[in-house]
């Protein structure tokens, strides 16, 4: 059983429940209880942070978005859209004990060959990386901070 740990994100009042020996966390986006795993703990903190601190509307966030990579069916951890329905952020979350390595960046880069999203977020809850992609110049740059939601 996973015991929640303090992340490098603001704490929030997570709705945790226990049934037998299984702990559940309430997912505000899907409006249902999910088994509390280390990766889900990170994802739920990010959803709360993006909504409360960065002002991204929950209605524009989608978890577990399906995509087809070659012949494999994959799921992205979090997709964020703008008000026009265009994908603006692709996020990949790992458990706090999983190091953010080149392989993690390759995973999100592979997903992004399908999505073509300009901002990437990679986090294990302790370390966070933000990357801005320029498809025109085939380049990228790491950002110090993820931008706030732009309502324009």
C-alpha positions in Angstrom: 0.0 0.0 0.0 1.3 3.4 -1.0 1.7 6.0 1.8 1.4 9.5 0.5 4.6 11.6 0.8 5.2 15.4 0.6 5.8 16.4 -3.0 7.6 19.5 -4.3 4.2 20.9 -5.1 1.7 22.8 -2.8 -0.2 20.4 -0.6 -4.0 20.2 -1.3 -6.9 18.6 0.6 -6.9 15.3 -1.3 -10.1 13.3 -0.7 -8.7 9.9 0.4 -10.8 7.0 1.5 -9.9 3.5 2.6 -11.8 0.3 1.8 -10.4 -2.8 3.3 -6.7 -2.3 2.7 -7.0 -0.2 -0.4 -6.7 3.6 -0.4 -8.5 5.6 -3.0 -8.1 9.2 -4.1 -11.0 11.1 -5.7 -10.2 12.4 -9.2 -11.8 15.8 -9.7 -11.6 15.5 -13.5 -13.2 12.0 -13.9 -15.4 12.5 -10.8 -14.6 9.1 -9.4 -12.4 7.3 -6.9 -9.1 5.8 -8.2 -6.7 3.5 -6.4 -4.1 5.6 -4.9 -0.8 4.8 -6.6 2.4 6.9 -6.3 1.9 8.1 -9.9 -1.8 9.0 -9.3 -0.7 11.0 -6.2 1.6 13.0 -8.4 -1.0 13.5 -11.1 -3.7 14.6 -8.7 -1.4 17.2 -7.1 -0.5 18.5 -10.6 -4.2 18.8 -11.6 -4.9 20.8 -8.4 -1.8 23.0 -8.9 -2.5 23.7 -12.6 -6.1 24.6 -11.7 -5.5 26.6 -8.5 -2.1 28.2 -9.1 -1.8 28.4 -12.9 -5.5 29.0 -13.6 -6.0 26.2 -16.2 -9.7 25.3 -16.3 -10.5 21.7 -15.2 -12.9 21.5 -18.1 -9.9 21.8 -20.5 -7.9 19.0 -18.8 -8.1 15.3 -19.9 -6.4 12.4 -18.1 -5.5 9.1 -19.7 -5.9 10.4 -23.3 -5.7 7.5 -25.8 -3.2 7.6 -28.6 -1.9 5.1 -31.1 1.9 5.0 -31.5 2.9 2.8 -34.4 0.7 -0.3 -33.7 0.7 0.2 -29.9 -2.2 1.7 -27.9 -0.8 4.2 -25.4 -2.2 6.7 -22.9 -0.9 10.1 -22.1 -1.1 11.1 -18.4 -2.6 14.6 -18.9 -3.6 16.7 -21.9 -4.6 20.3 -21.6 -6.5 22.2 -24.2 -7.1 25.8 -24.9 -10.6 27.3 -25.2 -10.6 26.5 -29.0 -10.0 22.8 -28.3 -6.3 22.9 -29.4 -3.9 20.8 -27.3 -1.5 23.1 -25.5 0.2 20.9 -22.8 1.2 17.2 -22.7 2.2 16.0 -19.3 4.0 12.8 -18.3 4.0 11.8 -14.6 6.1 9.3 -12.8 6.1 8.0 -9.2 8.3 10.0 -6.8 10.8 7.2 -6.6 11.2 7.1 -10.4 14.1 9.2 -11.6 13.5 11.5 -14.6 15.9 10.1 -17.2 16.5 10.4 -20.9 14.1 7.5 -21.4 11.3 9.5 -19.8 11.9 12.4 -22.1 12.0 10.0 -25.1 8.7 8.6 -24.0 7.0 12.0 -24.0 8.8 13.0 -27.2 7.4 9.8 -28.9 3.9 10.6 -27.7 4.3 14.1 -29.0 5.1 12.9 -32.5 1.4 12.1 -32.6 0.0 15.0 -30.6 2.3 17.9 -31.8 1.8 19.9 -28.6 4.0 23.0 -28.0 4.5 22.6 -24.2 5.7 19.4 -22.4 5.6 18.8 -18.7 7.5 15.9 -17.1 7.4 15.4 -13.3 7.8 12.8 -10.6 6.4 15.2 -8.0 9.8 16.1 -6.7 11.5 17.2 -10.0 9.7 19.1 -12.7 10.8 19.9 -16.3 9.0 22.1 -18.8 9.9 22.2 -22.4 8.7 24.5 -25.2 8.7 22.9 -28.7 9.1 24.9 -31.9 7.9 22.7 -34.7 8.8 25.3 -37.3 12.5 25.4 -36.4 12.6 21.8 -35.1 14.0 23.0 -31.8 13.1 23.1 -28.2 14.0 25.0 -25.0 13.6 24.2 -21.4 11.6 26.7 -19.4 12.2 27.6 -15.7 8.4 27.8 -15.1 5.3 26.6 -16.8 3.3 29.5 -18.0 -0.1 30.4 -16.5 -3.2 29.8 -18.5 -3.6 32.3 -21.3 -7.3 33.2 -21.8 -6.7 35.0 -25.1 
